[in-house]
Amino acid sequence: MMDVTVPPISGQVVRRGVMPAVVLAMLLVAVTWGQTAARDLALAVPVFLLLYGLLFTLGQEAVAARLRAWVGGRTGRALALPVALLALLYAYCALGGGNPLPGTGLILPSLLLLPILVLRRRSGEAIAASDFAALLLFLIPLPSLRLPVDAEIPFGGGGFDSATRVVIMVTAVYAFVVIRDLPSVGAVVALRLRPLATTLWVWLAFFALCFVVGSATGFVTYVGHGEVTAVTIRSGVQHFVRVLLHTALFEELLFRGLVQNMVARGLAQAGAWRPAWRIGLAVLLPIALVAGLTLGGAFAWLPATACGLLFAAAYLLERRGRAPLGAYTALAVVGSAFGLVHYHAGSVVFVSLAIVAGWAYGYLYLRTRNLLYPTLAHALLNNSPLIFGLALVK
């Protein structure tokens, strides 16, 4: 019998999960209408609604608490939702005319289910190395995993993301919020004026920094806007939402909702931030220096400078006690790592700005404890060249 202390699921909780999914589904239909076969769109919309409805719902504490009480430590129940998601993914791919099981399709179940088995034994306990090990099981293989068949929503592309990637995100939120009982992981669509205003000024302030640095280094040039037509508007909406869901939401879930969240909680539990600060600086500063030198150019020193500034700011803010112990150390560590993983962009300026962006997004997460706002800022920044008529010269 369910514990009476578990909070009820209100209509507002349901609306916060369902309505964003409905709005996004309407946008999906609008941008793919006439370009996608009616059958493919009819298959895509229910799958899209279900997956994004779950993604926006599972991060809400009332829903997570009800599911946690239902699971009750039972392995079969803990695995029920991920198994159902896998079945939905495979059925969707099969309806598209392909067989998802050969090759990577056979590996995916173990990669999704094993972390849940690891996290199930640690529900409610202090953050430990096994939590990061479970995260690595998601982190290393899954983002680059591709099924041998078309899993795009809708088939053939033109939408916002693949069913495989969204299933991975839903499973990650379920694993850490419901099974592990880790708070502040999900993107709860509850727009509030003050956090929204903070998001906008963080975006504009950071964009101004990017424009100044980019102009001074030749990284940014103004190209203006082309002719505005119905086609360009639809293309712009499609690009913005795809960046929002495919890039920003995934990266914010990983770096802010999970890594920064767990590092900060682990430091707070340990009661000391200086050892982690020293180790983080000793590891990441040389990596930033090597990244700058290997990318080359007149600004090879910029990534190490950005990394050093983040750690200096974290040190000063930790000493002043302006946030929970360890929060700014986690922000500096994860922000620097976030920027450095963008090494593949091939630009020393891009990596340096991405390091500072990691701090900006992490600051929004620290202030709001909701992935919605850093995700929105991330999408706005990534779309700023389109919005302001700029071109990046990498």
HELIX and SHEET records of a PDB file:
HELIX    1   1 GLY A   11  THR A   32  1                                  22    
HELIX    2   2 ALA A   38  LEU A   58  1                                  21    
HELIX    3   3 GLU A   61  VAL A   71  1                                  11    
HELIX    4   4 THR A   75  LEU A   95  1                                  21    
HELIX    5   5 THR A  104  ARG A  120  1                                  17    
HELIX    6   6 ALA A  129  LEU A  139  1                                  11    
HELIX    7   7 ALA A  163  VAL A  173  1                                  11    
HELIX    8   8 TYR A  174  ILE A  179  3                                   6    
HELIX    9   9 LEU A  193  THR A  217  1                                  25    
HELIX   10  10 ALA A  230  ARG A  242  1                                  13    
HELIX   11  11 VAL A  243  LEU A  249  3                                   7    
HELIX   12  12 PHE A  250  GLU A  252  1                                   3    
HELIX   13  13 LEU A  253  GLN A  260  3                                   8    
HELIX   14  14 ASN A  261  ALA A  270  1                                  10    
HELIX   15  15 ARG A  274  LEU A  295  1                                  22    
HELIX   16  16 LEU A  302  ARG A  320  1                                  19    
HELIX   17  17 ALA A  327  LEU A  340  1                                  14    
HELIX   18  18 VAL A  341  ALA A  345  5                                   5    
HELIX   19  19 VAL A  348  THR A  368  1                                  21    
HELIX   20  20 LEU A  372  ASN A  382  1                                  11    
HELIX   21  21 SER A  384  PHE A  388  1                                   5    
SHEET    1   A 2 GLU A 152  ILE A 153  0                                        
SHEET    2   A 2 ASP A 161  SER A 162 -1                                        
SHEET    1   B 2 VAL A 220  TYR A 222  0                                        
SHEET    2   B 2 LEU A 390  LEU A 392 -1                                        
END                                                                             
